[in-house]
Amino acid sequence: MKYKYVLFDLDGTLTDSKEGITKSVQYSLKKYGIIVNDLDLLEKFIGPPLKESFIKYYKFDELKSVQAVEYYREYFKKYGIFENKVYENVEVLLAKLKKSGFNLIIATSKPTVFARRIIKHFNLYAYFDDIVGSNMDGTRSTKGEVIKYILDKYNIVNHGEVVMVGDRKHDIVGARENNINCIAVSYGYGSIEELRTSGPKYIAENLLDVFKLITNE
């Protein structure tokens, strides 16, 4: 077995979380008098650390972006967290990988506390050995930091045993920073151009492709 550890991004990889995330961003921006009616325009917030996105896309300064994240969480923890759905055949994939002996770990920039609630809500908790995300205080927010934490926690020396599965360039960059392979999925929120430019080891069109690439079948 080539890999022993499979790290899964959450948003755009295992779940279609567009509605909840974009509505939470919409709610936050409204606090500043910024009205965005087309939720498609806020899709770019899915994947990257929120604070960075408020700075990048709306030119918020550090303090304003931190407060914007707090407003985001006001809506998200009550409503947005479950305005979400699991992609078709995700549970089938997880069950097959678990049965085959892989260690499955969530690696997300979303706060760990929220990721745990989502995984439990959708009855996927039993498939994962661990769920690792960012801290509520904003630390460990990049995908590279999340992956490094996992590698250190499990004392993984042979990075060839680990693969990251994600849908955005942040997953690919984070994997490269830690010298592990990345399978980029094209059905998520990253464009095919974004994925190819970022240079993952593989690009998978669907979950069957993901399974084959992980198991070498």
Secondary structure, DSSP 8 states (H G I E B T S, - for coil): ---SEEEE--BTTTEE-HHHHHHHHHHHHHTTT-----GGGGGGGSSS-HHHHHHHHH---HHHHHHHHHHHHHHHTTTGGGS-EE-TTHHHHHHHHHHTT-EEEEEEEEEHHHHHHHHHHTT-GGG-SEEEEE-TTS-S-SHHHHHHHHHHHTT---GGGEEEEESSHHHHHHHHHTT-EEEEETTSSS-HHHHHHH--SEEESSHHHHHHHHHT-
